């Protein structure tokens, strides 16, 4: 994997300077937020449902091995084959082996973040097998030189209608259309022959249900059902953490997932797929494979970052994150952007390979407040920052500055004197003869003022104001 997560700071700067991207993000950034706010009031006790979901996800993870064994037993009993993949290379090998065993030349794909983790499309093409993305957003990105998604729910969050229109006209060799319904119809016309001629379908899985051996798929386009029912072979690629014990647990999580993701009470399509096609059934796969993927997940079980495995991939954290809303998803450099990506990418690819991502957050806790399964995202980001300091992965100047601050904070008198001097120094920096409320160049910390003026502190320090108030109640 090309490690683009190393370059978050540089990429974020590029995205901030991209006028078209900033315009597109400005149009889209509040859409999911408002829709979610309206949808959650439909639930009688939303917070109690969140707590229930947190507990059931913890129960699943506490006995993950047992639920996975039960899932394998039930899925196998219904005619499916369950395979296990340790990493991205094994995902690709297993999928290619299945395709070659069944003489597959073309694969239609529904959305699967695990296939993005594995770089599956490139591996399939190298093996002479044609992958066709059928989720509209993923399809747009595939025909645009396999551009990576910028959002886990809305992959083309960063593109305008006009950009997509020009791309369709160039790729499909048709007149450019500007009406959204006309563009989606054009995509349907192009994709329909692929659905009918594909030998195999690949999907992800929102949840795996242990008691029935089923996979639950939540989509807003009919492509998911076309991919999973028309081809003779269906391959599900999903993470081991997606297993839940019962259908009742699934019903609880489904009260939260669509509302948190897209602001819908229920998605347009909800599929619960169990086993292979029976003789009396008219559709469904003759061969069903589950590829259950570790890829770093097992190492988190029972550890200090285990809470991250509760994630149900709704995207609410990034929809509410001021950093993501400003720089978009591509700045994060890998499959998962936003607060979830700032944690998952270092955990899955190595903390040393994602130096800036734990810092790519204001710790405002908007992400933690909206997470439907109550993952304490800011706390986990702080833990990653602590590990960076322990492993000396941050710059020496930063480490020394924090050590100095920590020493000063343990000596109240010196700290009071230091803050007083610091405030006066910042006020002096702000004085440029015209205005005194902005700092144009912030001393030795010039990064803070590279792209903006820094607000200068006003008046006296808190300690000075508190002392004055205490003396004059």
C-alpha positions, 0 to 999 in steps of 0.5 A: 500500500502506498502510504499517503497517510504520512503526508496529511499536513501537506495534502490538507494544505493542498485541499485548502487551496483547492477552490473547486473542492472548497466550493463543493464541500461548502455545498455538501457539509451540512446536508447529513448533519441536518438530516440526522438531527431530524431523524433521531427525534423519531426514536422515543429514547435515542440515548437509551438506544445508543447505550443498548447498542454500545452494550450489545456491541461490547457483548459481541466483541467480548466473546468474538471467537465464540460468535464467529464460530457460531456464525461459521457453523450456521452459514456452513449449514445453509450451504455457504463456505466460510474462509478467513483472511489475515491481511490484504494479500490473503483477501486478494488471493482468496477472491482470485482463487474463487473466481478462477475456480468458477471460470469468472471473467467479470465481477460486479461489486457492491460497496465493500470497504474491505475491498478498498483496504485490500486494493482488490480491484487492481489485483483482479485486473492484474489477474485478467478479471474485470471488476465493475463497481455498481454503487453509483459513487464508487462507479464514478470513482472507478471510471475516473482512473480508480480515484479513491473514495473521500467518504465511506457513505458518499464516496463522491462527496467531494465532486460537483454535478458538473464534474460528474457530467463531464466525466460521463460524457467523456467516458460514455461518449454521449452528450453531456447531461446536467439533470441529476435524474438524467445522469443516474438513468445514464449510469443505469443504462451503462451498468445494466448489461454488466449486472446481466453478464457478470459471473460473480458478485462481491459485496461487503457486509454491514453485519453478520448474524451468528444465530442464522449465518446471515449477512445484512446489507444496507443500501440506498441503490438497487445495485446491492440486490442485483450483485448478490442475487443475479450472479451464480457466485456471491462473495461477501468480504467483511471484517471479523468485528461485524458479527453480532449474536442475534436478529434482535441485536440487528433490529436495535442497530438498524434503528441507529445505522440509517439515521446516523448515516444518511438521516433516514428512518430506514434505508431504501434497501435492507437485505438479509441474505442467508445461504445459497439458492434453494431448488424452489427459489427463483434467484440467489447465488448457487455458491456463497462464500464469506471471507472474514478478514482480520487485517489488524482487527484481532490485535485490538480485541481486549486492548486499550483501543478495543472500543474502536471495533464497535464502529458500525461505519455510519460516517456520522463522526466525519459528517460532524468533524470540522477538520473533515468538513474543511479538507475532505476525505482524500487528505487522510490518505487511506480508506477511512477519513475523518475521526474514525480514520485518524484512529483506524489508519494508525492502528491498521497500518502502523502509528509510525506510518500515520504521524499526523492523523492523531493530530488531525482533530480539534478534540471538540468531541462532536464526533463522540457526541454523535457516534451511535455506539458511543465510541469515545473518539477524542479519548482514543485520539489522545491515547494515540498522541500519548503513544507517539510521545512515548515512542518519540515519533513527534518532532523533538521541538514539539516533545521538548515544548510539551515537557517544558509545559508539563514541568511548568504546570507542576509549579504553580508560581512559575506557571503563573509568571510564565503565562503572564509573560506569555500573554504580554509577549503575544499582545506585543506580537499583535501590535503592528501599528494598525490593529492589535487583535491579530498576530500575523507571525507567531514567533517560533510557532510559525505554522499556526499563522502560515495560512491565517492570522492568530487571534491575540489574547485580550486583557489580563490572564485568568489568574489576574482576573480571578485575583482581582475578583477575589479581592473585590467580591 
